[in-house]
Amino acid sequence: MQHVLIIHEVEAYPAWKAIFNKAADMRKWAGEISCQLLRYDSDANKIVHFSEWASLDKARRFFESPELMEIRRKTGVKASDFICLQEIERGAL
């Protein structure tokens, strides 16, 4: 599986989340299979978006697209770190 870990610093989580929800079809069409949202326990506006993708190439094209860059600007994303990951093992305890 291919994953992307994104850490967003946003101006206001509720505003960012509303746009994130509206972009669900766009993300699915681009190749996102599933996602989890987490936040820092010490900062409600520091968001971790962990997602599974059909391919890392599709994920990179999506995250680097001018359309998405404009959406991030409009939603008050102050900074983002993107980390592309390939799963090597999964287990349960």
C-alpha positions in Angstrom: 0.0 0.0 0.0 1.0 3.6 -0.6 0.4 6.2 2.0 0.8 10.0 2.4 1.3 11.6 5.8 0.6 15.4 5.8 1.0 17.7 8.7 -1.1 20.9 8.2 -0.9 24.0 10.3 -4.3 25.7 9.7 -5.8 29.0 10.8 -9.1 27.4 12.1 -9.8 23.7 12.0 -13.6 24.0 11.5 -13.2 26.1 8.3 -10.5 23.8 7.0 -12.6 20.7 7.7 -15.6 22.0 5.8 -13.5 22.4 2.7 -11.8 19.1 3.3 -15.2 17.4 3.4 -16.3 19.2 0.1 -13.1 17.9 -1.6 -13.9 14.2 -0.8 -14.9 13.4 -4.4 -11.9 15.2 -5.8 -9.6 13.2 -3.5 -11.3 9.9 -4.4 -11.1 10.7 -8.1 -7.4 11.5 -7.7 -6.7 8.1 -6.1 -7.2 8.5 -2.4 -8.6 5.2 -0.9 -9.0 6.1 2.7 -7.8 8.6 5.3 -7.6 9.4 9.0 -7.5 12.8 10.5 -5.7 13.4 13.8 -4.7 16.6 15.6 -2.0 17.5 18.0 -3.2 17.2 21.6 -1.5 20.5 22.3 -2.8 22.4 19.2 -6.2 21.9 17.7 -5.1 23.7 14.5 -2.2 21.3 13.8 -3.8 18.5 11.8 -2.3 15.2 10.6 -3.9 13.8 7.5 -2.8 10.1 7.0 -4.2 8.6 3.8 -3.9 5.5 1.6 -3.5 6.0 -2.1 -3.7 3.9 -5.3 -0.3 5.2 -6.2 2.3 7.7 -4.9 2.5 9.2 -8.4 -1.2 10.0 -8.4 -0.9 11.4 -4.8 2.0 13.6 -5.8 0.2 14.9 -8.9 -2.8 15.7 -6.8 -1.0 17.4 -4.0 1.2 19.5 -6.4 -1.7 20.5 -8.6 -2.4 24.3 -8.9 -6.0 23.7 -8.1 -5.1 22.1 -4.7 -2.6 24.7 -3.9 -5.3 27.4 -4.4 -7.7 25.4 -2.1 -5.0 25.2 0.6 -4.5 29.0 0.3 -8.2 29.7 0.6 -8.7 27.3 3.5 -6.1 29.0 5.6 -3.4 26.4 5.5 -0.3 28.1 6.9 2.2 25.3 6.3 2.2 21.7 5.2 4.7 18.9 5.3 4.1 16.0 2.8 5.7 12.6 3.4 5.1 9.8 0.9 5.4 6.3 2.4 5.3 2.7 1.1 4.0 0.1 3.5 6.5 -2.7 4.1 4.6 -4.6 6.9 1.3 -4.6 8.8 0.3 -6.4 11.9 -2.0 -6.5 14.8 -1.4 -7.3 18.4 
